[in-house]
Amino acid sequence: MRLPLFALHTVLFPHLPLPLQIFEERYRAMTRDLVADGSAWGGRFVVAAITDGSEIEPVGREAAQPTIAARIGTVAEVRHAEQFADGRWALLAVGVERVRFGPADRTGPYAVVEAEALPELVGDTDDDRLLPAVQVALDRYLETVKRLVASTASVGGDVQEISRVTASLDEILKPFRLPEDPLAASYAIGGMLQIELGRKQRLLELPDAATRLRAELDLLRRETVLLGEGSMPPLGANDVRYNRN
C-alpha cells in the first residue's frame, strides 16, 4: 500500500492514540489530502520514528541531508481533524497496524512510501503467568513514577503547584488494567513505558506479542529499580502533550 510518511520523534504502537498539531506546510498539505472527501489515502498515513535529523523540514545547506526514519513504523488513521483560522490543524489519529516500508518518494509536496503490513503474531504465551507478572510489574512501575514525580514537585514548590501536579498524576498514572489479548497488552505497555526512543523502536519491531511482553517485563522491572533509586528522570506531569511536527 502507498501512504504518506510522517516522521516524528515518537514511536506509535497499534491501538494507541496520537494527538498532533500540524503547522508545517508540507504536513498541512498532507492533512488536507487525508481528510478530503474521496481521499486516495483513506485518512491513513505511516508514522515512523526519526533516527537522524529533525521533525522540521531542513532548509539551506541542511536540505541536502533529509531526515532519516526507521523502516518499521505504524499506520495511523485520522479519527478527528480540526483546522484553525491560521491554517494549522489539530489531529487525533490512532495506530492501526505495523508496517515495513521502503525508500520515501519525495517528489511531491510530502513524502510517500510503499508499505507492507507486518504479521500480528501472538507467539508462545502458553505460560499463563506471563501477563499477571507483567501486570504486577506495571503497577509497581506506575506507582514508583507517581511517587517520584510527586516528591520532586514538593521540593521548593508552592501548595497550588503541588496540588496541580498531584491531580495531574492521579489522572495520567491511574491504575491500568491490561487487556487479556497479549498483542493489545504488549502495545499498551510499549506506549506507557517512558524509555529511550531506540528502546521503544526495538519493542515495536519484535516479531510477536510474547517476545515483546517478556522484553517489557524486564524493562518495567529495570526502570522501577532505577527510578526508585533516583537514577533516571521520570515522566513529568507536563510531559504528556501534543506532538508538533
Sequence and secondary structure as in RCSB ss.txt:
>XXXX:A:sequence
MRLPLFALHTVLFPHLPLPLQIFEERYRAMTRDLVADGSAWGGRFVVAAITDGSEIEPVGREAAQPTIAARIGTV
AEVRHAEQFADGRWALLAVGVERVRFGPADRTGPYAVVEAEALPELVGDTDDDRLLPAVQVALDRYLETVKRLVA
STASVGGDVQEISRVTASLDEILKPFRLPEDPLAASYAIGGMLQIELGRKQRLLELPDAATRLRAELDLLRRETV
LLGEGSMPPLGANDVRYNRN
>XXXX:A:secstr
 EEEEEEES    TT EEEEEE SHHHHHHHHHHHSTT TTTTEEEEEEEEES SS   GGGGGS  EE SEEEE
EEEEEEEE TTS EEEEEEEEEEEEE   B SSSS EEEEEE   B      TTHHHHHHHHHHHHHHHHHHHHH
HHHHSS  HHHHHHHHHHHHHHT      SSHHHHHHHHHHH    HHHHHHHHHSSBHHHHHHHHHHHHHHHHH
HHHTT S    TT    EE 
